[in-house]
Amino acid sequence: MGRKMQALEAFRAAAEIRLRGSLSRWAVWALIRSGQVNDELGLREEALRDYQRAAAEPDHWHFRRLAQAGLEKPFKADFPGPILPP
């Protein structure tokens, strides 16, 4: 829809949601999505911080592979579609 900055703000807010002291599943997912949006905006350093933070979390939901894919190379959107590693 072209509202990347609005999406980025929402993902950043969601990335701070904690459940019993740890980041929630959706917070880790939001970190990855935030990294992807940052990559699309050309903000690679910020994207790397998001991916690193997501990768450092316990891998309860099997999102680490997505975070590591973002660390290896910048995300390129392939819309429409789910977030999947390259």
Summary of the structure (lengths in Angstrom):
residues: 86
radius of gyration: 11.9
end to end distance: 22.5
largest distance: 35.0
contacts: 236
relative contact order: 0.16
helix: 57%
strand: 5%
